[in-house]
Amino acid sequence: MLRKNLKRAAIVAVWSLFLSIAVADCAEAMQTVKTVVVARHSIRAPLGGEELNELTPHTWPESSVPTGWLTPHGALAETLMGQYFRAMLTEEGLFAENYVPQDGELRFYANSFQRTVATARYFAAGMLPLSDVHIEYHCGINERDPIFLPPAAIMDETKKQNIAREINNFGGIKNRGKRYAESVQVAAKALDFSESAFATEKKWSNFQADDITLDVDNGFHWGGTLLNAIRASDAMMMHYYESGGSDTASFGHKLTPREWRQISDLQYFGISLYYELPSLSWEMARPLLAEVSKELAAVPRKFTFLCGHDTNLATVLTALGVERYHVPQSLESLVPVGSMVVLKKIIGDDGLEYADIRLVYQSTEQLTKLQTLSQANPPVSYQLQFQGLSRGENGLYRYADIVKRIADAAKM
């Protein structure tokens, strides 16, 4: 009996050892083999010029870089994100320790603006400190690359009519502007707008939320004085991040987190509109989606970084049929500054190909305080949901489904 028990125990021990090895092998088989990133540039200097000075009696905080350039704070934030990606992708098996890429394994491509090229460069410096990474861009600095910012002339009459129909679905642009009445009041309070040269000339005490127009017949052109509030809100948000969350961004007014979110909402009046205008989003996103599709098919490619703007993320996500969302831990609800759509091709423990697509960004606290990112303090990783597609038990989409969705959207 003792001999039988010992034999049975030995069999159990061997079987347990076999199972533990099998489980370990399966865990090791769950490996990232390709990553494609579509990124929004990090913190930039405000875009507004002299017109911003007319909206407040105060002097705007001075920027250390020219209009529209990536700021020092934004550069450091992007380097931290690159360092985190190096550690993450090494852990996931895409990179070896101290990885130095071979020809064709990596691609960094940015729109030809200083802030987008610089964002790609600082991210690359953080992710690949041992490599002199080439940042690809196709036009002169601050010239529009049609892959990222296609010309409005590509829209024909049918497409313009579709956009006009979608605008009518939410009651028109002026009606949509009225949604921001409270945000406009918060912005006016922070600016002391009623004492400004603009308000004195107009004899206004506040911005007019419904004074907004949109021309889709001759491109996509905004008009109306609400644009002034939108540009001022953008400038306040950029100063808020650059100053580490200082009250100097609101001219000494102590705004609550809710009030800063309202200013952010006003800043993204136009960006949030893309989610309600799928016809326009598809048209704007097609060139970039075609580039993503090409990168997914590139056999030697391990990692691709395509750096553009908030418009790129908003239109790409809308064109791909992402369910409506509001991200957590950020003053910005849709595509926070420095955020990126991260698509990973993963070989599952069953040997099949899967895709994980997330919006990855630094929380407001991480961004303003320039916190080091690590496994203990990772950036926010928000998993996106796609209309008409279901995820498996492992929480991932079938890779073939995502590839097809991107290819189909690029052809529209």
Disulfide bonds with the S-S distance in Angstrom:
none
